[in-house]
Amino acid sequence: MEKLKANGASAIGKWRFAGNKDLHQASPSTTRSILTTLIDNLDSDESKSVILLGYGDPSPHPSFAITPIAEDAISAALRSAEFNGYPPSAGIPKARRAVAEYLSKDLPYTLSAEDVYLTIGCTQAMEAILTAVICPKSNILLPKPGYPYYEARCDYEHIEIRHYNLLPENGWEVDLVGVEALADENTIAMVIINPGNPCGNAYKYEHLKKVAEMARKLGILLISDEVYAHLTFGNTPFVPLGVFRSIAPIITIGSISKRWAVPGWRIGWLVAYDPDGVLAEQGIIESIKGFMDISPDPTTFVQGALPRILEDTQGEFLSKIVNNLRVCADICYDLIKDMPSILCLHKPEASLSTMVKLDLPLLKGIEDDLDFCLKLAKEESVVILPGIAVGLKNWVRITFAVEPSSLEEGLRRMKVFCKRHTSKSM
């Protein structure tokens, strides 16, 4: 056997392998990476309990406890011994059909099982569609602020990113004029997160129709991230982009992660809305199938449980989740209004979080949003997400999908922190 030199090198020369630098460069921009940095900055000697208001995961909190119907469905699927093998690459037919029927309840037509591809949560659905549409010199339009995994994946795939603005003064609507100005002959797709994350906004029907019309005008694919579907609690109901499939070809992605509060179960879907066959003609459908053929599958018994979860979950449970989010959103907005040096321009009406603007000239000893979050974690043991993580510098994202008592205590500490750092001369 070849002996190693003292420095670890092969006796015949240097090792011929090395880490993938593209992965190194992409991963620091993810939410996980930034939150890990903040948690590492907590004061280990601080006696205060740590309050996490930066994670979009309500599952640890009793107010968002899972429905027993979902637990029983998983148990029954596992014990049935019917779901121990490999599933088809697009998903178990019965589960695909259940997703189609579930989504069709909100549409003026009926989806088929063939329109649905089951994925390992929304994350794999994102990977599937971004990989399917990539081509040389292409660029993609992403929202600012948005969900950083899109940026990370595009960076890894070497897709040029062009950010369009969401307008806080207009309830975080899409800047459609800006979208048209950004697009060129190499623009292939536009991503919209509906309902909005991280802004906590719900898009009106009329505005979404304009978005679809813009996509048609530009000749681009519209990708709608609908992981927060139905988690709306203001005056604007959720409108699925699939309603506008006659205007433009649309891909939507979704999952049970947020509405059922089970992100760890990793079951989601990608759905093609293509009545005119444009996606098929352009090769997108075959590319999606090709991606699924070479990718891992969602756990088979979770797929097996999915029909029962979607069909049997009572409206009472789903309403309870929404009502709890409404209560927490109200607490968050009301308490933020009393804090010095920060401003919430739009009351959250959807999803699990809201964006808050920092008035940096009034904050002494605070350089930017990351510095704000690092010092808040160290001084008050409260973790929130800096705006740079979602593309909006000198803002912060606060997740309110926690126990109301924890939310109130975390925001109370945040108010103390803001008072401590607000210049007295102002």
DOPAVO-822500 format. One line per field, with one value per residue (C-alpha): residue number from 1; x, y, z. Coordinates in Angstrom, 2 decimals, padded with zeros to 5 digits, always signed. Example, Ala and Ser with C-alpha at 12.3 -4.5 7.8 and 13.67 -1.06 7.14 Angstrom:
<kolnus>
pos <- [1 / 2]
px <- [+012.30 / +013.67]
py <- [-004.50 / -001.06]
pz <- [+007.80 / +007.14]
</kolnus>
This chain:
<kolnus>
pos <- [1 / 2 / 3 / 4 / 5 / 6 / 7 / 8 / 9 / 10 / 11 / 12 / 13 / 14 / 15 / 16 / 17 / 18 / 19 / 20 / 21 / 22 / 23 / 24 / 25 / 26 / 27 / 28 / 29 / 30 / 31 / 32 / 33 / 34 / 35 / 36 / 37 / 38 / 39 / 40 / 41 / 42 / 43 / 44 / 45 / 46 / 47 / 48 / 49 / 50 / 51 / 52 / 53 / 54 / 55 / 56 / 57 / 58 / 59 / 60 / 61 / 62 / 63 / 64 / 65 / 66 / 67 / 68 / 69 / 70 / 71 / 72 / 73 / 74 / 75 / 76 / 77 / 78 / 79 / 80 / 81 / 82 / 83 / 84 / 85 / 86 / 87 / 88 / 89 / 90 / 91 / 92 / 93 / 94 / 95 / 96 / 97 / 98 / 99 / 100 / 101 / 102 / 103 / 104 / 105 / 106 / 107 / 108 / 109 / 110 / 111 / 112 / 113 / 114 / 115 / 116 / 117 / 118 / 119 / 120 / 121 / 122 / 123 / 124 / 125 / 126 / 127 / 128 / 129 / 130 / 131 / 132 / 133 / 134 / 135 / 136 / 137 / 138 / 139 / 140 / 141 / 142 / 143 / 144 / 145 / 146 / 147 / 148 / 149 / 150 / 151 / 152 / 153 / 154 / 155 / 156 / 157 / 158 / 159 / 160 / 161 / 162 / 163 / 164 / 165 / 166 / 167 / 168 / 169 / 170 / 171 / 172 / 173 / 174 / 175 / 176 / 177 / 178 / 179 / 180 / 181 / 182 / 183 / 184 / 185 / 186 / 187 / 188 / 189 / 190 / 191 / 192 / 193 / 194 / 195 / 196 / 197 / 198 / 199 / 200 / 201 / 202 / 203 / 204 / 205 / 206 / 207 / 208 / 209 / 210 / 211 / 212 / 213 / 214 / 215 / 216 / 217 / 218 / 219 / 220 / 221 / 222 / 223 / 224 / 225 / 226 / 227 / 228 / 229 / 230 / 231 / 232 / 233 / 234 / 235 / 236 / 237 / 238 / 239 / 240 / 241 / 242 / 243 / 244 / 245 / 246 / 247 / 248 / 249 / 250 / 251 / 252 / 253 / 254 / 255 / 256 / 257 / 258 / 259 / 260 / 261 / 262 / 263 / 264 / 265 / 266 / 267 / 268 / 269 / 270 / 271 / 272 / 273 / 274 / 275 / 276 / 277 / 278 / 279 / 280 / 281 / 282 / 283 / 284 / 285 / 286 / 287 / 288 / 289 / 290 / 291 / 292 / 293 / 294 / 295 / 296 / 297 / 298 / 299 / 300 / 301 / 302 / 303 / 304 / 305 / 306 / 307 / 308 / 309 / 310 / 311 / 312 / 313 / 314 / 315 / 316 / 317 / 318 / 319 / 320 / 321 / 322 / 323 / 324 / 325 / 326 / 327 / 328 / 329 / 330 / 331 / 332 / 333 / 334 / 335 / 336 / 337 / 338 / 339 / 340 / 341 / 342 / 343 / 344 / 345 / 346 / 347 / 348 / 349 / 350 / 351 / 352 / 353 / 354 / 355 / 356 / 357 / 358 / 359 / 360 / 361 / 362 / 363 / 364 / 365 / 366 / 367 / 368 / 369 / 370 / 371 / 372 / 373 / 374 / 375 / 376 / 377 / 378 / 379 / 380 / 381 / 382 / 383 / 384 / 385 / 386 / 387 / 388 / 389 / 390 / 391 / 392 / 393 / 394 / 395 / 396 / 397 / 398 / 399 / 400 / 401 / 402 / 403 / 404 / 405 / 406 / 407 / 408 / 409 / 410 / 411 / 412 / 413 / 414 / 415 / 416 / 417 / 418 / 419 / 420 / 421 / 422 / 423 / 424 / 425 / 426]
px <- [+000.00 / +001.19 / +002.81 / +001.95 / +004.50 / +004.55 / +002.51 / -000.29 / +000.60 / +000.82 / +004.30 / +003.78 / +002.85 / -000.13 / -003.63 / -005.75 / -009.05 / -010.29 / -013.49 / -016.06 / -015.52 / -018.97 / -020.55 / -018.33 / -019.38 / -023.10 / -023.69 / -022.80 / -025.79 / -028.36 / -030.61 / -029.19 / -025.63 / -026.46 / -028.63 / -025.83 / -023.49 / -025.96 / -026.44 / -022.69 / -022.64 / -024.94 / -023.42 / -022.83 / -022.78 / -026.15 / -028.82 / -031.71 / -033.42 / -032.76 / -035.74 / -035.57 / -037.50 / -035.51 / -036.65 / -039.59 / -040.42 / -043.46 / -043.35 / -041.58 / -044.37 / -047.54 / -049.78 / -048.81 / -048.95 / -049.54 / -052.97 / -053.38 / -054.83 / -051.42 / -049.66 / -052.10 / -051.70 / -047.92 / -048.26 / -050.80 / -048.70 / -045.59 / -047.33 / -049.10 / -045.84 / -047.03 / -044.49 / -041.11 / -039.80 / -038.69 / -041.45 / -041.76 / -039.48 / -042.40 / -044.09 / -046.68 / -049.67 / -052.24 / -050.29 / -049.88 / -053.62 / -054.35 / -052.20 / -053.95 / -057.37 / -056.25 / -054.96 / -057.93 / -060.25 / -058.87 / -058.94 / -061.67 / -060.57 / -059.23 / -055.57 / -054.49 / -052.01 / -049.66 / -049.32 / -047.82 / -044.29 / -043.58 / -040.38 / -038.35 / -040.03 / -040.08 / -036.29 / -036.00 / -038.86 / -036.82 / -033.78 / -035.83 / -037.29 / -034.13 / -032.11 / -034.75 / -034.76 / -031.05 / -029.34 / -026.13 / -026.08 / -029.55 / -030.73 / -033.61 / -035.65 / -035.82 / -037.68 / -035.89 / -036.43 / -036.89 / -035.89 / -032.07 / -032.05 / -032.94 / -029.84 / -027.69 / -028.96 / -028.62 / -025.07 / -024.25 / -025.79 / -024.10 / -027.41 / -027.25 / -029.57 / -031.47 / -033.42 / -036.73 / -038.05 / -041.03 / -042.53 / -043.19 / -045.16 / -047.56 / -048.00 / -044.90 / -046.39 / -044.10 / -042.48 / -043.77 / -042.13 / -038.82 / -039.41 / -039.88 / -036.76 / -034.65 / -035.64 / -033.81 / -033.54 / -031.67 / -034.27 / -035.87 / -038.04 / -039.41 / -039.90 / -042.68 / -043.31 / -047.08 / -048.07 / -045.02 / -041.98 / -040.26 / -042.62 / -045.82 / -047.93 / -050.82 / -051.14 / -054.46 / -056.03 / -055.71 / -052.01 / -051.22 / -053.04 / -050.76 / -047.74 / -048.94 / -049.57 / -046.06 / -044.60 / -046.53 / -045.37 / -041.75 / -042.06 / -040.76 / -041.75 / -043.54 / -042.48 / -044.72 / -043.46 / -046.68 / -045.34 / -047.35 / -050.59 / -053.71 / -051.72 / -053.42 / -055.22 / -055.84 / -058.38 / -056.72 / -057.29 / -054.74 / -054.94 / -052.98 / -051.06 / -052.49 / -055.70 / -053.90 / -052.55 / -054.38 / -052.29 / -048.81 / -047.17 / -046.76 / -044.90 / -045.92 / -044.18 / -045.68 / -045.66 / -047.36 / -044.43 / -046.01 / -049.79 / -049.49 / -046.37 / -044.27 / -041.22 / -039.16 / -041.34 / -039.85 / -042.76 / -043.62 / -044.58 / -043.94 / -046.96 / -047.00 / -049.85 / -049.57 / -052.94 / -051.47 / -048.51 / -045.88 / -043.83 / -043.89 / -042.92 / -040.04 / -038.71 / -039.35 / -041.55 / -038.96 / -036.25 / -038.28 / -038.78 / -035.06 / -034.22 / -036.58 / -035.05 / -031.58 / -032.68 / -033.57 / -037.24 / -039.38 / -039.65 / -042.03 / -044.20 / -044.64 / -045.88 / -048.17 / -049.61 / -050.09 / -053.57 / -055.04 / -053.34 / -054.71 / -058.17 / -058.94 / -057.46 / -060.33 / -060.98 / -060.91 / -057.19 / -056.33 / -058.39 / -056.68 / -053.25 / -054.40 / -056.06 / -052.93 / -050.86 / -053.29 / -052.94 / -049.15 / -049.01 / -051.13 / -048.86 / -045.79 / -047.11 / -048.51 / -045.32 / -043.03 / -044.98 / -043.82 / -040.13 / -037.78 / -035.60 / -037.43 / -040.47 / -042.85 / -044.30 / -046.83 / -048.82 / -048.26 / -051.27 / -049.78 / -047.04 / -044.94 / -042.82 / -042.58 / -039.90 / -038.89 / -036.80 / -033.96 / -033.50 / -029.72 / -028.98 / -030.86 / -029.09 / -025.80 / -023.10 / -024.96 / -023.24 / -025.86 / -028.55 / -026.09 / -024.45 / -027.90 / -028.75 / -025.36 / -025.57 / -029.23 / -028.30 / -025.36 / -027.06 / -030.63 / -030.41 / -032.95 / -032.25 / -033.79 / -032.64 / -030.70 / -032.14 / -028.99 / -029.95 / -033.06 / -031.61 / -032.66 / -029.86 / -030.62 / -033.92 / -034.57 / -036.96 / -038.94 / -040.70 / -043.85 / -044.92 / -043.97 / -045.78 / -047.40 / -045.68 / -042.26 / -043.02 / -044.03 / -040.92 / -038.63 / -040.08 / -039.96 / -036.22 / -035.85 / -037.53 / -035.11 / -032.24 / -033.52 / -033.93 / -030.40 / -028.98 / -031.16 / -029.34 / -030.70 / -030.08 / -032.72]
py <- [+000.00 / +003.49 / +005.15 / +008.70 / +011.41 / +013.21 / +016.12 / +013.78 / +013.97 / +010.92 / +009.55 / +010.06 / +013.73 / +015.92 / +014.60 / +015.06 / +015.91 / +019.03 / +020.47 / +022.08 / +025.83 / +026.56 / +024.89 / +026.86 / +030.11 / +029.32 / +028.05 / +031.21 / +033.04 / +030.60 / +031.34 / +028.37 / +029.62 / +033.13 / +031.90 / +029.56 / +032.55 / +034.44 / +031.51 / +031.13 / +034.76 / +034.15 / +034.91 / +031.55 / +033.28 / +034.96 / +033.65 / +034.60 / +031.91 / +032.00 / +033.14 / +032.21 / +034.58 / +033.85 / +030.39 / +029.68 / +026.50 / +026.59 / +022.86 / +023.08 / +025.26 / +023.82 / +026.39 / +024.81 / +021.17 / +018.63 / +017.19 / +013.55 / +012.75 / +013.33 / +011.32 / +008.44 / +008.58 / +008.24 / +005.38 / +003.53 / +003.90 / +002.65 / -000.33 / -001.33 / -002.69 / -001.32 / +001.49 / -000.08 / -000.14 / +002.37 / +004.63 / +005.80 / +008.76 / +011.20 / +009.84 / +007.25 / +007.65 / +007.75 / +010.50 / +012.51 / +012.22 / +013.37 / +016.49 / +017.22 / +016.94 / +019.05 / +021.87 / +021.70 / +022.84 / +026.37 / +026.30 / +026.72 / +023.42 / +020.02 / +019.07 / +015.55 / +013.36 / +013.67 / +017.41 / +016.67 / +015.60 / +014.75 / +016.17 / +016.22 / +019.34 / +022.61 / +022.68 / +019.85 / +021.32 / +024.54 / +022.56 / +020.64 / +023.63 / +025.75 / +022.85 / +022.15 / +025.68 / +026.46 / +027.24 / +029.06 / +032.83 / +032.69 / +034.98 / +034.70 / +037.34 / +036.92 / +039.06 / +041.41 / +040.65 / +036.95 / +033.48 / +033.11 / +029.50 / +030.67 / +032.83 / +030.03 / +027.55 / +029.98 / +030.80 / +027.10 / +026.54 / +029.71 / +031.32 / +035.11 / +036.66 / +039.89 / +041.18 / +042.96 / +045.01 / +044.39 / +047.72 / +048.06 / +051.26 / +049.28 / +046.29 / +044.59 / +044.36 / +043.49 / +046.46 / +045.52 / +048.47 / +047.35 / +043.76 / +044.83 / +047.00 / +044.14 / +041.51 / +040.93 / +038.21 / +035.94 / +036.13 / +032.69 / +032.87 / +034.93 / +033.64 / +034.98 / +033.83 / +033.73 / +034.45 / +036.53 / +035.40 / +037.14 / +040.11 / +038.52 / +039.92 / +038.50 / +039.39 / +040.55 / +038.75 / +041.79 / +042.20 / +038.53 / +038.72 / +041.62 / +039.52 / +036.69 / +039.14 / +040.52 / +037.00 / +036.42 / +039.73 / +038.88 / +035.25 / +033.85 / +031.08 / +032.08 / +030.08 / +030.51 / +029.36 / +028.61 / +026.88 / +029.37 / +028.74 / +029.46 / +030.94 / +034.30 / +036.10 / +039.65 / +040.99 / +039.45 / +035.73 / +033.42 / +033.25 / +030.44 / +031.48 / +028.46 / +030.45 / +032.33 / +029.33 / +030.47 / +033.65 / +032.17 / +028.81 / +028.41 / +026.11 / +026.10 / +024.47 / +023.66 / +021.30 / +020.44 / +021.89 / +025.16 / +024.62 / +021.38 / +022.59 / +019.52 / +020.84 / +017.87 / +015.40 / +016.69 / +016.10 / +018.62 / +018.92 / +020.63 / +021.22 / +022.11 / +024.32 / +023.92 / +023.72 / +024.89 / +022.49 / +025.26 / +023.63 / +020.33 / +021.93 / +023.79 / +020.59 / +021.67 / +018.67 / +016.19 / +018.06 / +017.86 / +014.13 / +013.73 / +015.54 / +013.32 / +010.19 / +011.02 / +012.43 / +010.87 / +010.38 / +011.61 / +008.88 / +006.26 / +005.85 / +009.63 / +009.58 / +006.74 / +008.84 / +011.96 / +011.15 / +010.64 / +013.79 / +015.95 / +014.39 / +013.80 / +016.81 / +018.71 / +022.35 / +023.02 / +022.22 / +024.32 / +027.25 / +026.99 / +027.37 / +030.47 / +031.97 / +031.43 / +033.14 / +036.06 / +036.47 / +036.32 / +038.74 / +041.23 / +040.94 / +041.42 / +044.46 / +046.17 / +045.72 / +046.82 / +050.08 / +051.04 / +050.41 / +053.32 / +053.38 / +050.67 / +050.71 / +048.08 / +049.60 / +046.86 / +044.86 / +041.15 / +039.41 / +036.10 / +033.51 / +033.43 / +036.59 / +040.32 / +042.76 / +045.67 / +048.67 / +049.96 / +053.71 / +053.47 / +057.17 / +056.85 / +053.68 / +054.35 / +051.73 / +049.80 / +049.57 / +047.72 / +045.03 / +042.18 / +044.12 / +044.81 / +041.10 / +040.03 / +042.46 / +041.66 / +037.98 / +038.70 / +041.25 / +039.91 / +036.27 / +036.99 / +035.73 / +037.41 / +037.38 / +040.29 / +041.70 / +040.97 / +037.29 / +037.97 / +040.72 / +043.86 / +045.60 / +047.43 / +045.66 / +042.64 / +039.71 / +038.70 / +035.34 / +035.44 / +031.78 / +030.96 / +030.78 / +034.16 / +034.36 / +033.78 / +036.30 / +038.94 / +038.32 / +038.37 / +041.64 / +043.13 / +042.40 / +043.80 / +047.03 / +047.26 / +046.73 / +049.44 / +051.91 / +051.13 / +051.84 / +054.78 / +058.08 / +060.25 / +063.39 / +062.37]
pz <- [+000.00 / -000.83 / +002.17 / +003.19 / +003.77 / +007.09 / +005.71 / +004.54 / +000.85 / -001.33 / -001.89 / -005.62 / -005.31 / -004.44 / -003.93 / -007.05 / -005.34 / -003.57 / -002.14 / -004.43 / -004.08 / -005.52 / -002.49 / -000.13 / -001.76 / -001.91 / +001.63 / +003.66 / +002.14 / +003.52 / +006.47 / +008.36 / +008.08 / +009.30 / +012.20 / +013.25 / +013.38 / +015.59 / +017.95 / +018.26 / +019.41 / +022.39 / +025.77 / +027.44 / +030.84 / +030.31 / +032.65 / +030.37 / +028.36 / +024.63 / +022.53 / +018.86 / +016.61 / +013.49 / +012.43 / +010.16 / +012.06 / +014.35 / +015.15 / +018.57 / +020.00 / +021.62 / +019.92 / +016.59 / +017.67 / +014.93 / +014.33 / +015.52 / +012.09 / +010.51 / +013.20 / +012.77 / +008.99 / +009.29 / +011.79 / +009.64 / +006.49 / +008.28 / +009.87 / +006.66 / +005.19 / +001.82 / +001.69 / +002.43 / -001.14 / -003.73 / -005.07 / -008.70 / -009.34 / -009.70 / -006.57 / -005.59 / -007.96 / -005.16 / -003.38 / -006.59 / -007.20 / -003.63 / -004.12 / -007.43 / -005.76 / -002.79 / -005.00 / -007.36 / -004.56 / -005.09 / -008.88 / -011.53 / -013.12 / -012.04 / -012.02 / -012.90 / -011.03 / -014.03 / -013.33 / -009.89 / -008.93 / -005.30 / -003.82 / -000.64 / +000.68 / -001.24 / -001.29 / -003.77 / -005.80 / -006.10 / -007.17 / -009.73 / -011.54 / -011.40 / -012.78 / -015.43 / -016.87 / -016.74 / -020.04 / -021.04 / -020.31 / -018.74 / -015.96 / -013.52 / -011.69 / -007.91 / -005.33 / -002.95 / -000.14 / -000.71 / +000.38 / +000.23 / -000.87 / -004.38 / -004.47 / -003.09 / -005.65 / -008.56 / -007.48 / -007.40 / -010.84 / -012.22 / -013.12 / -013.23 / -010.64 / -011.21 / -008.24 / -008.59 / -005.70 / -003.46 / -002.40 / +001.35 / +000.88 / -001.38 / +000.90 / -000.57 / -004.08 / -006.99 / -008.73 / -012.17 / -013.90 / -012.43 / -013.57 / -017.18 / -017.04 / -015.66 / -018.20 / -021.48 / -024.13 / -021.70 / -018.91 / -018.51 / -015.40 / -012.53 / -008.98 / -006.76 / -003.19 / -002.68 / +000.09 / +000.84 / +002.78 / +004.54 / +004.34 / +005.63 / +002.78 / +000.78 / -002.91 / -004.31 / -007.28 / -009.54 / -008.78 / -009.40 / -012.72 / -013.70 / -012.72 / -014.98 / -017.82 / -017.40 / -017.60 / -020.84 / -022.26 / -021.49 / -022.64 / -019.36 / -016.98 / -013.79 / -010.72 / -007.67 / -004.28 / -002.39 / +000.71 / +002.82 / +000.92 / +003.01 / +005.89 / +005.43 / +008.24 / +007.03 / +004.55 / +001.49 / +000.90 / -000.67 / -004.49 / -006.18 / -009.30 / -011.08 / -011.51 / -014.29 / -016.23 / -019.38 / -019.36 / -018.92 / -018.22 / -014.47 / -012.10 / -008.44 / -005.54 / -002.16 / +000.79 / +004.07 / +006.01 / +007.09 / +007.02 / +009.00 / +010.93 / +010.03 / +008.12 / +009.26 / +007.34 / +004.07 / +001.72 / -000.97 / -004.60 / -007.90 / -010.14 / -013.83 / -015.10 / -018.84 / -020.63 / -023.94 / -023.81 / -023.75 / -020.98 / -022.83 / -026.15 / -024.52 / -022.96 / -019.36 / -018.51 / -019.78 / -017.87 / -014.65 / -015.20 / -015.87 / -012.65 / -010.67 / -012.25 / -010.91 / -007.53 / -004.16 / -003.36 / -000.46 / +002.18 / +000.84 / +003.92 / +004.18 / +000.59 / +001.60 / +004.44 / +002.34 / +000.92 / +004.36 / +005.71 / +002.90 / +002.79 / +006.48 / +008.30 / +009.85 / +009.09 / +012.82 / +013.00 / +009.94 / +011.26 / +014.63 / +013.00 / +011.13 / +014.20 / +016.28 / +013.60 / +013.60 / +017.38 / +017.19 / +014.23 / +016.18 / +019.21 / +017.04 / +015.20 / +018.32 / +020.36 / +017.52 / +017.21 / +020.72 / +020.04 / +019.35 / +016.24 / +014.30 / +012.05 / +010.68 / +007.50 / +006.78 / +009.30 / +008.62 / +007.10 / +005.97 / +006.52 / +009.70 / +009.72 / +009.14 / +008.02 / +010.25 / +009.19 / +011.37 / +011.78 / +011.98 / +012.57 / +015.86 / +016.98 / +018.71 / +018.50 / +015.77 / +012.38 / +010.35 / +010.54 / +011.14 / +013.95 / +015.42 / +015.44 / +016.79 / +019.70 / +020.39 / +020.65 / +022.94 / +025.19 / +025.37 / +024.17 / +021.42 / +017.90 / +014.86 / +011.24 / +009.71 / +006.52 / +004.54 / +004.77 / +002.67 / +000.48 / +002.35 / +004.20 / +007.44 / +007.93 / +010.15 / +009.87 / +012.96 / +013.01 / +015.14 / +014.85 / +018.45 / +021.77 / +022.51 / +025.91 / +024.32 / +021.60 / +024.15 / +026.24 / +023.21 / +021.95 / +025.46 / +025.55 / +022.05 / +023.19 / +026.13 / +023.70 / +021.35 / +024.21 / +025.39 / +021.95 / +020.92 / +021.03 / +023.86 / +021.83 / +019.32]
</kolnus>
